[in-house]
Amino acid sequence: MKVLMFGWEFPPFKSGGLGTACYGLTKGLSRNGVEISFVMPVTPEHAKADFVKIIGANTLFKNVTITEIDSCLTAYTTEEDYDSFDTQRKEIYGKNLFKEVSRFTLAAAQISSQESYDIIHVHDWMTYQAGIIARTLSKKPLIAHIHATEYDRTGNNPNPSIAKIEKQGLDAANLIIANSNFTKKNVIDHYNITPNKIRVVHWGIEEDTPAYHLHFSSPLKKERIVLFLGRITLQKGPDYFLEAARKVLEFEPNTTFVIAGNGDMLPSLMFRTAALGLSQKVLFTGFLMGDDVHKAFQLADLYVMPSVSEPFGLVVLEALKNGTPVIISKQSGVSEVLKHCLKVDFWDLNELVQKIVMVLRNKTLHEELKENGKKEADTFNLDTPAKKIIKIYQEAHYE
Amino acid sequence: MSKVCFYFQVHQPFRLRKYSLFDIGKKNDYFEEKKDLKTNNEALFLKVARKCYLPANKIMLQLLEKHPEFKISYSFSGTALEQMEQFYPEVLTSFQSLVDTGRVELLSETYYHSLSFLYSKKEFIEQVNLHNKKLKDLFHYTPQVFRNTELIYNNKIASSIEDLGYKGILAEGWDYILNGRSPNMLYTPKGTKYIKVLLKNYKLSDDIAFRFSNRSWPEWPLTTGKFHHWLSTSGGDSVNLFMDYETLGEHQWEDTGIFDFISKLPNELLKNKNTTFTTPTELVETSPSQGELDVPFLLSWADLERDVSAWLGNKMQQESLKNLYQLEPLIKQSNNKELLDTWRKLQTSDHFYYMCTKWFSDGDVHKYFNPYESPYEAFITYTNTLNDLTLRVKELLQINES
């Protein structure tokens, strides 16, 4: 089986879960005998993967100078964000995000006629138009993978242009892969897609990497540490985390809260922290990547993911594999498949507070969550989702 | 002559309502959930009464009237009897009518369906006595055979039961303890003189209790004729079919045909003139012991392991039980009826079962019976409740904690 795959990020060019997911997905597929050509917007020079042929769409643009990937080109960039980037960068990457997507789409047309493949597989809205063109030209079946809908990213205030592209892609696809029932429901509710076209494949995670064994510690360990790690944006609920921190400190004053990540809400969150007089107790790390993410988990006694809307939440499995117990929002895909954790509705602040306090106070609860959670996370792998996806390829191929 | 001995367990716990850290010192309505259906004891009791107790009792009464040979036995937890009195007295009346036929035996157990034997011998004996008193009050009945919570058993328990004057005790007929001997015989527990142990024929019991509605079971559908054949080739003195009464209509729903099966089974078995029905006391009095049975470890009827790991397997369960029984001297010193009753309701084994994390092997059964979202939620509610009770008893005794 040969697959032409369109993606937007790939490690180390990534800003979040989508890149990690595409990496794990292609690795698992290739291990199970699938040949993949992975097309992404920029030069593949630094992309680390020997199991997939990576094609940079930009190599086709003679007039573009190739530079390092810029963080403005991420799955999570909003149009407004993109507009605020400086002029020089925009000259390299196109006047706006839509233009960049259009350029990618044009390149896709060219690549799709050069490569040979049985299936077209596209990841999230930025690549959907590319997929539609490739399908039109090749008549091969199109699989639209949805990792997050525009409604997830914006707290139900979608950019109409993005929502339109999202719908076009989902409509055009022969089959849709959603990364959770949570995402599947969003797709049905917001885009009126027939449920029998959607297959749910929960994400897997790489079984083991050296980063899980750093045994990191620091002087911060004098106190118990509760961690938030994710983009500092509405979707991830960092404001709920801060409010919970304030109340938990009334019960458990010897606790430090760490907020790791970057995003549009970071300034307001820092102001609020200062206004509450909690600057000694709530620490900000900025954006973390690579080993630093693992260090943060290894330092923490508890990881909290209070997301308002979390299509999957791969980071939760990373936390558990680092030996950190988790409290997760029920509004997440991962909560569908994870048992050994505590779950809360993101809006239920009292419940979140009581659970954080209970885990900090009760050693037994902490240990059981940690041990069983790690064991459970270790059962996730890359082959299970890969095998499910291969079945979906076959289904689309022989349709 | 081959005999069939039916024993049905009737038990309902008082489930704890979700109790938060912030409720401590403010609320003590631990068992009074009204909204959440999963922990609303009254609503759950009404449901099981309509699905199981009332229709099953009706069938049993008809069978007893129709077949003079038919006999059955029950063991009621004290908490189940309280719920009948409190929530649905007609259920109690219908059980009383069954006992009035004179062919229904009742067994002895701990009033609160507790694990007290493992933690406090004193409390264990008090609960057995309480239960005896309850049977006397409600049924004018004195039991002669004992069954411990979840059929938890070992040599020591058998000895203690003998010391209390019982003639028999029930246990799981697990292959491992039998060494090739038949579960359909009576044995003498190691270290005892007079008492006999009756063993559950788990294969035939579970054919009804667990596999009856399982369509991927090669023997599905189970017919009375097929079951009769298995029973008659099973050998021994008596085939002991022990199961939860809730099997009828609650675990196996009416539409599986379970009521039809049970109501036709006696007629089918009695076609054979050599088959009859018996009860634990009758068996103990008429069948000889086939030798010694040595069970040095704790055996139960639960899960694949048949051990006590469903209630004591993890640290949350162990800590909860330890903290609970540590409170015994204070609770008894307080001489406060309500605190004592609450403390005892917290002993019901179900609370610890809900905290079980052995999800991956026996997952389905545990999940089905768990009213909480996870074992961790069960532990949080239990811990907070117990902490509140501890505060209350200390306050009453004016113990200041530094």
Interface residues (C-beta under 8 A of the other chain):
Chain A: F251 K339 H340 C341 L342 K343 N350 E351 Q354 K355 V357 M358 N362 T364 L365 E367 E368 L369 N372
Chain B: S20 L21 F22 N314 K315 M316 E319 T357 W359 E373 S374 P375 Y376 E377 F379 I380 T383
